[in-house]
Amino acid sequence: MLNQRSLGLGNQPNKIRELFAYGLQRKAQIGADKVFDFSIGNPSVPTPAKVTETLTTLLREEDPVALHGYTPSAGAAETRAAVAESLARRFGIDAKPDQVYMTTGAAAALAISLSAVCSEGDEVIVPTPYFPEYGVWAATAGASMVEVPCRPSDFQLDVPAMAAAVNEKTAAVIINSPNNPVGSIYSAENLTEFCDMLAAKEQELGHPIYLISDEPYREITYGDEVPFVPDFYEHTIICYSYSKSLSLPGERIGYIYVSNKMANAAEVTLAVQGAGRALGYVCASSLFQKMVVACVDEPSDVEAYRANRELLTGILDELGYEYIAPQGAFYLWTKALEADSEAFCERAKDYELLLVPATCFRSEGWVRISYCVSSETIKNSKPAFAALMNSYQRA
């Protein structure tokens, strides 16, 4: 017998990737320059030269048997040490290698973390809008999602609403800052209020509530500081990926860091290792683990994204679109020109504009525009955005 849940997931693939596949099809049909694909968060900035040089040196000079061999399930000792040392140096914490688990990207890190701290019947709170696969990974852990809208004025955490959602079944909360799809960064003030509330709820309920911080966009910011979540809350688990910071989305390399500030950090780390084993997420790519050792502190090239942000917002300002100014990541959360964001995105397709509706992020009335594309794509999209606007003004 087939697993019916798995069959259902296979029959309902990720809508964002479906839209990306549609874009590839349209480009083949009418030409890539005529399709304005803002669907997927695929970095357009080249991989840093140091990454390429490191990989080339490893492939040329390392013993291939050792280079491509297994690492320990949680990752190579030197890689976990490099990550821990980087965290300790950057954030002034007592990070230890034993608290680091190397993963095949942030997706694996989140799936592992949820399975480590959730049991059947638990609940996971998440502010909306959010990356939709969270729900798939929570369900795999036996938990259900509890969605709480962010503050509509600025898309910061709505602390009173979050507090109302916490109950005896709450095992974890997921936050994502800088945020996909909005680009907002939760401020220190907002996090302080939220984490103080969560700590009080822990005391009231008599059990830990784990804060899972999804951080693949940490390095992609435009001047605003990204607060380090373990400084605000004891029971924090960080899920990180080098996909965006080093333009390596297809290589699937990241890590989990269990905060040293947890009294039960050793036990949580063992649960993470056990969940990785149960899910089959062990021995992340040995080649890219070795790359991480050399490139763990390699900076992101944010300037290209900054330029794209200014170019896109300038066009939309001129045409009269409304949006939330992004503080980080490379997405523009833009107000749809009708209440039904899916209908708006379908109309946008008539002008070869591929935009992601808010429904993909469990929200409504907005669309996500990924500006991690070439500047030429943004420049050339202006007539299409203008025609889309005009189509509503004529109606």
C-alpha positions, 0 to 999 in steps of 0.5 A, spaced: 500 500 500 502 506 498 503 512 503 496 516 502 499 522 505 506 522 501 501 520 495 497 527 496 504 531 497 506 528 490 500 530 487 500 537 490 507 540 489 510 546 491 506 552 487 512 556 487 516 551 484 510 549 479 510 557 477 518 556 476 517 550 472 512 554 468 516 560 467 522 555 464 516 552 459 514 559 457 522 562 456 523 556 451 516 558 447 517 565 446 524 567 449 527 568 455 528 575 454 520 576 454 518 572 460 519 576 467 520 571 472 520 573 479 517 567 482 523 563 486 528 565 491 534 563 486 540 567 488 543 571 481 549 573 485 555 569 483 558 564 488 564 568 491 571 567 488 573 564 494 568 558 494 570 556 487 577 557 489 576 552 495 572 547 491 577 547 485 583 546 490 580 541 494 578 537 488 585 538 485 589 536 491 585 532 496 585 525 496 579 523 492 577 517 497 577 522 503 574 527 500 568 524 497 568 519 503 563 519 509 563 524 515 560 522 522 553 523 521 552 530 525 558 532 520 566 532 520 569 535 526 573 540 523 567 543 520 562 543 526 568 546 530 569 552 524 561 553 525 562 553 532 568 558 532 565 563 527 558 563 532 562 564 538 567 570 535 561 573 531 556 573 537 560 573 543 557 566 545 560 560 548 558 555 542 561 548 542 562 544 536 558 538 539 552 543 539 552 544 531 549 539 526 551 539 519 545 539 514 543 538 507 540 545 507 535 549 511 530 545 509 533 539 512 535 543 518 528 545 520 525 538 518 530 535 523 529 540 529 521 540 528 522 532 529 527 533 535 522 537 539 515 535 537 511 529 538 504 527 536 499 532 537 503 537 539 502 544 536 507 549 532 506 556 532 508 560 526 507 568 524 503 569 517 505 570 512 511 564 512 514 559 507 509 554 506 513 547 507 513 549 514 507 545 515 509 539 511 515 538 516 511 539 522 506 534 520 511 529 519 513 530 526 506 529 528 504 536 530 499 541 527 500 548 525 497 554 529 498 560 524 498 567 527 498 573 522 503 579 523 502 586 525 499 588 518 502 595 519 509 593 519 509 585 519 512 585 526 510 579 530 503 581 534 505 579 541 498 579 544 496 575 538 502 570 539 500 569 546 493 568 545 495 562 541 500 559 546 497 553 550 499 546 553 500 543 546 505 548 544 511 545 543 515 550 538 514 557 535 518 558 528 520 565 526 524 567 520 528 574 520 529 577 515 523 574 513 521 570 506 516 573 503 516 580 506 523 582 507 522 584 514 527 584 520 524 583 527 527 588 531 530 587 538 524 591 541 519 586 538 523 580 539 524 582 547 517 583 548 515 576 544 521 572 548 519 575 554 512 573 553 514 566 551 519 565 557 513 567 561 508 562 558 514 556 559 513 558 566 506 558 566 505 551 563 511 548 566 515 545 560 519 548 554 517 552 548 522 551 543 524 557 538 526 555 532 529 561 528 530 560 520 536 564 518 538 563 511 537 570 509 541 573 515 547 576 511 542 579 506 540 586 509 540 593 507 543 596 513 538 594 519 541 589 524 539 582 525 538 581 532 541 574 534 535 570 537 539 566 542 541 573 546 533 573 547 531 566 549 534 560 552 530 555 548 533 557 541 535 552 535 538 556 529 537 553 522 542 556 517 543 555 510 549 557 506 544 557 500 543 565 499 549 567 503 554 564 498 549 563 492 549 555 493 542 553 493 543 547 489 548 544 493 544 544 500 549 545 505 547 548 512 547 547 519 543 546 526 545 550 532 542 548 539 543 554 543 548 553 549 544 557 553 539 552 554 540 548 561 538 542 557 542 543 551 546 536 551 539 533 551 536 537 545 542 536 541 541 528 542 534 529 540 537 533 533 542 527 532 536 522 533 531 526 528 537 526 523 538 519 523 530 517 523 529 522 517 535 520 513 539 526 514 546 524 516 553 525 513 551 532 509 556 533 503 563 532 505 566 536 499 561 542 501 563 541 509 570 542 507 568 548 503 565 551 509 571 550 513 575 555 509 569 560 507 565 560 514 566 567 514 565 569 507 561 575 506 555 576 502 555 580 496 549 584 498 550 590 493 547 587 487 541 585 491 541 592 494 541 595 486 535 591 484 531 593 490 532 600 488 531 599 481 524 595 482 521 599 488 523 605 483 519 602 477 513 600 482 513 607 485 512 610 479 507 606 477 503 607 483 504 600 486 504 599 494 509 595 498 513 593 504 520 596 504 524 590 505 529 590 510 533 584 508 532 578 503 531 579 496 523 579 496 518 585 495 511 584 498 507 588 494 499 589 494 495 586 489 490 590 485 485 586 487 483 582 494 484 575 490 491 574 490 491 568 485 486 572 480 491 577 480 497 573 479 493 569 473 492 576 470 499 578 471 501 572 467 497 575 461 503 580 461 508 574 462 509 577 469 510 571 474 509 573 481 507 568 487 500 569 490 500 571 498 496 564 498 502 560 497 504 563 504 498 562 508 496 570 507 491 574 502 491 580 498 499 581 497 504 578 492 511 576 492 516 579 487 523 575 488 528 581 485 534 576 485 534 576 478 538 580 473 537 587 473 535 587 465 529 583 467 527 588 472 528 594 467 525 590 461 519 588 466 516 595 467 512 595 461 509 589 463 507 592 470 505 598 467 500 594 462 498 590 468 496 596 472 492 599 466 488 593 466 485 594 473 484 602 471 480 600 465 476 595 469 
